[in-house]
Amino acid sequence: MKIFNYITLIFIFALQAQDFGTISGFVRDEATGEPLSYANVFIKDTNKGGITNLDGYFVLTQIPADSGEIVVSIIGFAMVTQKFDLKSDQNLRLDFRLQQTVLEGDVVDVFGEAQKMRALVEPSRISIDLRTLESTPAFIEPDLFRTVQLLPGVQTINDFSSALYVRGSTPDQNLIMLDGITVYNPYHLGGIFSTFNTDAIKEADFHAGGFPARYGGRMGAILNVINREGNTEKFEGHANISLISSKLLMEGPLPKFKGLKGSWMIAGRRTYFDTFFNAMCGEECAESGFKFPYFFYDYQLKVNIDVNQDHRLTYSRFYGDDVLDISFRPTVYEDYDILSDYYEKSTNTFGINWPWGNHTNSLTWRWLISPQLVARTFFATSRYRFHFDMDNKNEGTWSVGNESGSYLDRWSFDFYDIVEDQTLETEISWHGIDNHQIMGGFQLKQVDYDLGMEFEYENLDTTFYAKPLEMKQQTIETSLFIQDKWDVASNIALQIGGRMMKYSLHDQIYFDPRFGLKYLLQKDLSLKLSVGRFHQFLTIANPEDETLRLIDYWLGIPGDRAAPWADHTILGIEYLSENNWLFRTETYYKHFENLITLNQGEQVTEGNDQVSTTPFNEFFDTKAFAYGLELLFKKIAGRSRGWVGYTYAKTMKHIQKHGWYYPKYDRTHTLNIVGDVTLPFIKDLHFNYAVQVSSGQPFTPPIGRYNHWEVYHDAFKDEWYQNEQLLVGRKNADRLPMYFRLDLGLKQKKSLFGVPYERYLQLINVTNHVNPLSYQYRAKENRLTGETLGLERAAVPMFPFFFTVGYRIEL
Amino acid sequence: MIYIYIISIFFISCTILPPDLEWEDVTSDHESTLNIIGLISADSLITSFVRVQRTLDMEEASDSLIRDTIGGNIYIYYTSQFIVRNAEVVVKNGVDEYIFEYKDFSFDVNQNEVFQEVYLYNGNDLNPQQGEIWTLHVTAPGGFEVTGQTTIPPTPEIFTEDLPDTFQIYREMEVSWQPMNDNYQLINSGHLGGEYGYEYICGINQEFIISPEESSGIYRREWCDPEAYESSWDEGLLFFSLMSMDNNYYDYFIRYGDAEFTSAFGSGSSGRSFGIDGGIGVFGSIAIDRHSMIMIP
């Protein structure tokens, strides 16, 4: 009932808006036509103002009908002032195109950052733009996820993974979106790289928690990656070649047709080591038929069409695959025995074909129904699949005298997971009431899961087929949400919202309330509070202790299991100092319920002639909590920029089998120091660095050895035997040594025959510090007697010291 | 020029090797405990036995070299430090008490070794009956003491009257048995006969676990490589073995038979115990029914 009173009150306020006008429009980059988000737009000599959203759109309501001046400014662009004459009830449309300025003055930078800080109510949110991505030391090449991993609150599992563990949440609890489309497995090469080509990224919005009601379906964090729209003014291209991949980006305006305007952008990359290896290997490989078996590629395409001033259509596509293709030339075997006149000829072929990746498409229709009312309708498909296919075939013929025959033995093994997501979403934002930004919408998400395993054997007489694992699900998630950002007073803002969800496998209707408060203690010093509940209806079924993860096994939450949820409580303080430092400290508590953890064990066993599996639906009930304190000192302007982030975190999970334990990604202390310095004596030379120090991760320590009893059951004679194993202590009761890594980089812009290019050098793990991935154990042996003494262990190291170079050429 | 530069840097990168593994001793404050497997068999062909071992800590040697003189001959061999040879092992059924004695080796009637480093009962009056509760008491030097308890499972029964006298390969046959309310069973089949004796034969359901209440299954066998074997074989024997087991046996060997912790670098276990108190391992019981029939091509 209170909600209805609240809405009625809002509409009463709306009716009072009669003697005022509205100014709205877009702010874009003059050179490229890219929308400029977080641009400051205000009416001179008044307190009326606002900032542009991610589309570069602004709307100022309740502007007195009068003449005046509107000012638009943003970091790195020249300030624009324009006179206007606004009549009563008029909706004035003013679009701006800002010119980039070479003067990146400190004041402008701080001003832009301050605008973001002042505008946002929710805590734990940070935007990462291309400049930040490119100025962070990179592993081989700039990577969005690797940069996010350096932020406070984000933990890493190991050097080989760019997966994000955020405030006690696992990667499957994060919603990763590309232009609003859910991407299910956003990694290449088992997580070493993220799938997002940084050349195409305009910016990424990262919410570590407490995100507003417009986002749902996940209980961890949100990473929304926005691609560039493409240059509306001229054709441009960038090429980039690094140690492992070559990249190309092209963009330009669409040809003008019957008043339609638009832009396009396509960016692609491909690893070339396979091509390089095959070329170097030459005849030797050609003879054996061996080819380097792995490569990955991806491309992103975006097309915008402005149908008219109020309608825009955007098509966005992402297509990326990793391909492991092991194949050999067929082996032909011939045998002839002259004494028995026996002749046999056989051919053996063997191959593994394993593609995995994401394919997404989306079509977005943005409609400015009125300056205050903007609708965005979005249809997207997202497909993640891996398909491991192994084939072996042996066929041949034989003859002895007049007798002859043939034989065939073929077997194949397939293991696959296909997730197909279709989403229809409409989001309406309304700025019709002064001091309120109301947003509502619905989302319909259908997800088809197909996780299976097939085995087939064939000979000339018979075919044997088994499907030991088949899990097919179709789930439909219907959501409604509404949220209001209400500037209650000049120093108080509230963000109140809720999300209602229906999950097709459950009878229940779920409701997630979200609440945010920002209180300005003084200018540029704000206190933020966020509380909310977050439900999730899907999970991954990978063993939680696996050392390296290549692929994810996605499942919808089964009908007989309650939906997992988490409560977030976040309290933070932000301060922007006059000398360009942004200081943020946040503390959080998260409580998780109804999590599920896979019963780990051998998932496939092949004994005698039988293949059996441990089903993926054998789960343990799990609950968890996480709390922590994060500090961020960020230098946002000047010749030296970067941040120091410190995280104190504790995460614990509980399953009946183990009791409370630290998950593998728990790190108590994490300190990241990241910086970029423009060196004074050499033109355009940048030096960047990243220092990562953190507590060691938990692992389950062996404490002894014993013989595990095993049995071989047989129709004639059962046998009980023993197998020496490690006896382990409590799960994850010990910690690996402290993690330390220092990465350095140099980057310089140059020109060759008038073609600008950038060259870079990256040094990874400069001190060659041994950071253990795990321990391996072996028995010590008395070399004289052969007696087996105790055990010894060695750390399995992650990245050693190495370096990479690359060039980036602008066409 | 750029191309050459990249290639040369790549070559340098490849020459940077990861650091050598540095091996270090591992210590632990683990207190040794007894590790037992005790099996009470209600089947006349399987001997009841108990094995008594202990766990070792990380720095303890797992074997030692022994020089022994037996009958004037010198023997040098390794002996396992896991094995406890001087324990007192007593098994009771509530009425009688059976003392099991340690044997380094035990032979069957054909003088084939069937047991090694095991505790066996020397008498022939150990005769477990279904539903009986049997207990285990192990006392070892050093103050180790372990007890265990198992309930003898019902005797399984294959309904042979429903089976044909002869099974033809490639055909399907329904096998049924007495279902059990509270116990799991395990059925196994095997083939004996033919030119090569015990041959490997393909077929589904060669071995499978029978849940409580299950009463039948479809059986099928076929040759893996018909051209190699079929022509040289005309008749053999098909064996079925139906084993019932108590819950301790099922939990240890089947339900939790897989490694408890696995990683790319090894596997381990927290040392589960089923039917055992004061140590780790399993004290279980089984009963078996068997049946054979002629199998023809």
Contacts between the chains, C-beta under 8 A, distances in Angstrom:
chain1	res1	chain2	res2	distance
A	241	B	2	7.7
A	241	B	6	6.8
A	243	B	6	7.4
A	243	B	9	7.5
A	243	B	10	6.1
A	243	B	13	6.9
A	405	B	227	6.5
A	407	B	225	8.0
A	407	B	227	5.7
A	409	B	225	7.6
A	457	B	202	7.9
A	459	B	225	7.5
A	459	B	226	7.3
A	461	B	226	5.8
A	462	B	170	7.7
A	462	B	222	6.2
A	464	B	202	7.2
A	464	B	204	7.5
A	466	B	204	7.6
A	543	B	262	7.7
A	545	B	261	6.7
A	545	B	262	7.5
A	545	B	263	6.4
A	546	B	263	7.4
A	547	B	263	4.9
A	547	B	264	4.5
A	547	B	265	7.2
A	548	B	264	6.6
A	600	B	260	8.0
A	600	B	261	7.6
A	600	B	262	6.8
A	601	B	258	3.4
A	601	B	259	6.6
A	601	B	260	7.7
A	601	B	262	7.4
A	602	B	258	4.6
A	602	B	259	6.7
A	602	B	262	7.3
A	605	B	258	7.6
A	607	B	207	7.5
A	608	B	206	5.4
A	608	B	207	6.2
A	609	B	200	7.8
A	609	B	201	7.8
A	609	B	202	5.1
A	609	B	203	6.3
A	609	B	204	7.8
A	609	B	206	5.7
A	609	B	224	7.6
A	610	B	204	7.2
A	610	B	205	7.7
A	610	B	206	6.0
A	610	B	207	6.3
A	610	B	208	7.5
A	614	B	258	6.8
A	700	B	261	5.6
A	700	B	268	7.1
A	701	B	28	7.5
A	702	B	26	7.3
A	702	B	28	7.3
A	702	B	58	6.5
A	702	B	268	5.9
A	703	B	28	4.3
A	703	B	29	7.7
A	703	B	30	4.1
A	703	B	57	7.1
A	703	B	58	6.9
A	704	B	28	6.2
A	704	B	30	4.0
A	704	B	32	7.5
A	704	B	55	4.8
A	704	B	56	5.7
A	704	B	57	4.9
A	704	B	58	6.3
A	705	B	55	6.7
A	705	B	56	4.8
A	705	B	57	7.9
A	705	B	58	7.3
A	705	B	60	8.0
A	705	B	62	6.5
A	705	B	82	8.0
A	706	B	35	5.0
A	706	B	53	7.2
A	706	B	54	8.0
A	706	B	55	4.2
A	706	B	56	7.2
A	706	B	82	7.2
A	706	B	269	7.9
A	706	B	271	6.3
A	706	B	280	6.9
A	707	B	35	6.4
A	707	B	53	5.7
A	707	B	82	5.6
A	708	B	269	6.1
A	709	B	37	4.4
A	709	B	51	7.8
A	709	B	252	7.0
A	709	B	253	7.6
A	709	B	281	6.4
A	709	B	282	6.3
A	710	B	253	7.4
A	710	B	257	7.6
A	711	B	253	5.0
A	713	B	186	6.0
A	713	B	188	5.5
A	713	B	207	6.2
A	713	B	241	8.0
A	713	B	243	7.1
A	714	B	188	6.1
A	714	B	190	6.4
A	714	B	241	7.6
A	715	B	188	4.4
A	715	B	189	5.4
A	715	B	190	3.3
A	715	B	239	4.3
A	715	B	240	6.6
A	715	B	241	4.4
A	715	B	290	7.9
A	716	B	190	5.6
A	716	B	192	7.4
A	716	B	239	6.4
A	716	B	241	7.5
A	718	B	46	6.7
A	718	B	243	7.6
A	720	B	37	6.4
A	720	B	39	6.9
A	722	B	51	7.9
A	722	B	53	7.9
A	724	B	62	7.4
A	724	B	82	8.0
A	725	B	259	7.5
A	725	B	267	6.5
A	725	B	268	5.8
A	725	B	269	5.6
A	726	B	266	6.3
A	726	B	267	7.4
A	726	B	268	3.7
A	726	B	269	7.6
A	727	B	30	7.1
A	727	B	55	5.5
A	727	B	268	6.7
A	727	B	269	6.6
A	727	B	270	7.4
A	727	B	271	5.2
A	728	B	260	7.6
A	728	B	261	5.7
A	728	B	268	4.1
A	728	B	269	6.6
A	728	B	270	5.7
A	729	B	30	8.0
A	729	B	270	7.6
A	730	B	270	7.8
A	731	B	261	7.8
A	731	B	270	7.9
A	768	B	19	6.3
A	770	B	19	5.8
A	770	B	22	7.5
A	774	B	263	6.1
A	774	B	264	7.1
A	774	B	265	5.2
A	775	B	265	6.9
A	776	B	21	7.8
A	776	B	265	4.3
A	776	B	266	6.9
A	777	B	26	7.2
A	777	B	265	7.5
A	777	B	266	6.1
A	778	B	23	7.5
A	779	B	62	7.1
A	780	B	25	7.8
A	785	B	65	4.6
A	786	B	65	6.9
A	786	B	78	7.4
A	787	B	61	5.9
A	787	B	63	5.8
A	787	B	64	5.6
A	787	B	65	5.5
A	787	B	78	7.1
A	788	B	61	6.2
A	788	B	62	4.6
A	788	B	63	5.1
A	789	B	59	7.8
A	789	B	61	4.9
A	790	B	25	7.0
A	790	B	26	7.0
A	790	B	57	7.7
A	790	B	58	5.6
A	790	B	59	3.7
A	790	B	60	5.7
A	790	B	61	6.6
A	791	B	26	5.3
A	791	B	58	5.1
A	791	B	59	7.5
A	792	B	23	4.7
A	792	B	24	6.2
A	792	B	25	5.5
A	792	B	26	6.1
A	793	B	23	7.0
A	793	B	24	6.2
A	793	B	26	5.0
A	794	B	21	3.9
A	794	B	22	5.9
A	794	B	23	4.7
A	794	B	24	7.1
A	795	B	21	7.4
A	795	B	22	7.1
A	796	B	21	7.7
A	796	B	265	6.4
A	797	B	18	5.6
A	797	B	19	6.2
A	797	B	21	7.9
A	800	B	16	6.7
A	800	B	17	7.3
A	800	B	18	4.0
A	800	B	19	6.1
A	801	B	16	6.3
A	802	B	13	5.5
A	802	B	16	4.9
A	803	B	9	7.8
A	803	B	12	8.0
A	803	B	13	6.4
A	803	B	16	7.9
A	804	B	9	7.7
A	804	B	13	6.7
A	805	B	5	7.6
A	805	B	6	6.8
A	805	B	9	4.8
A	807	B	2	6.0
A	807	B	6	7.7
